[in-house]
Amino acid sequence: MKTRDATLEDVKQMSAFLKELTAAGKRSSPDDEAFVQRYYIEDPAKIRCTVAEEDGVVLGFQSLKRADTGNEWGVEPGWGIIGTHIRPSAARRGVGRALFAVSSAAAEKAGLAKIDATIAATNAEGLAYYEAMGLRTYRTPEGRICKSFDVAGPGK
Ligand SMILES: CC(C)(COP(=O)(O)OP(=O)(O)OC[C@H]1O[C@@H](n2cnc3c(N)ncnc32)[C@H](O)[C@@H]1OP(=O)(O)O)[C@@H](O)C(=O)NCCC(=O)NCCS
């Protein structure tokens, strides 16, 4: 498995496994190719969108963006916003862990103090994953749990 920047050529595969996640009840946001291109590859707020790939198969991706003023997630402007999406057949193989190593390094390079992950309160695997990556709950809006990561280390 290798990690690299997501490109337009990855959009088809990214959308395909997002649709699998939708069908499995694990995603409620759009999953079509146009959305993937606009929201993950071409968003001006993007800091980095990283894919993990093995033999030409995209196993998953992680999006890291800078929170704008008035962002839809209510995240403190200037923080990072992270999202992780792993192909179901590649789950629990360390793909998410490998992607977080890349994204947290990119966050540090970009000078972010903190990263937010907003997870559905019912998404036990997403909550467990982010907890394992070192994120901790800091607010709980209706139906969601928001976890944050101190980029420079706990308490810094
Ligand atoms: C949640 C998700 C991102 C995890 O990615 P992954 O590549 O399977 O995670 P990894 O294999 O790197 O696991 C890293 C650690 O996270 C935790 N973890 C991951 N999946 C878990 C699960 N299903 N149950 C419990 N803990 C889990 C474990 O501590 C794991 O370490 P371990 O395997 O050594 O015990 C992935 O399953 C996914 O894309 N789910 C659907 C979309 C989603 O929920 N995204 C996150 C919220 S937006």
The ligand as an ORCA input file, in Angstrom:
! r2SCAN-3c Opt
* xyz 0 1
  C     -13.856      4.175     10.408
  C     -12.854      3.948      9.273
  C     -12.394      5.296      8.746
  C     -11.636      3.183      9.880
  O     -10.656      3.003      8.862
  P      -9.741      1.675      8.801
  O      -8.802      1.788      7.677
  O     -10.651      0.490      8.817
  O      -8.989      1.789     10.213
  P      -7.602      1.103     10.603
  O      -7.571     -0.308     10.120
  O      -6.488      1.986     10.214
  O      -7.759      1.074     12.191
  C      -7.045      1.932     13.075
  C      -7.615      1.765     14.475
  O      -8.930      2.354     14.526
  C      -9.767      1.540     15.377
  N     -10.828      0.949     14.553
  C     -10.940      0.979     13.199
  N     -12.070      0.364     12.792
  C     -12.675     -0.086     13.916
  C     -13.876     -0.812     14.147
  N     -14.679     -1.206     13.149
  N     -14.191     -1.105     15.426
  C     -13.398     -0.722     16.463
  N     -12.232     -0.011     16.305
  C     -11.889      0.293     15.046
  C      -8.870      0.461     15.960
  O      -8.298      0.964     17.163
  C      -7.814      0.334     14.897
  O      -6.592     -0.170     15.358
  P      -6.358     -1.795     15.433
  O      -6.885     -2.384     14.145
  O      -4.873     -1.930     15.606
  O      -7.156     -2.266     16.621
  C     -13.457      3.080      8.140
  O     -13.990      1.897      8.660
  C     -14.540      3.791      7.331
  O     -14.263      4.423      6.320
  N     -15.806      3.685      7.783
  C     -16.932      4.267      7.042
  C     -16.895      5.781      6.967
  C     -16.692      6.427      8.326
  O     -17.319      6.050      9.292
  N     -15.772      7.404      8.394
  C     -15.399      8.063      9.652
  C     -16.383      9.012     10.164
  S     -16.697     10.350      9.067
*
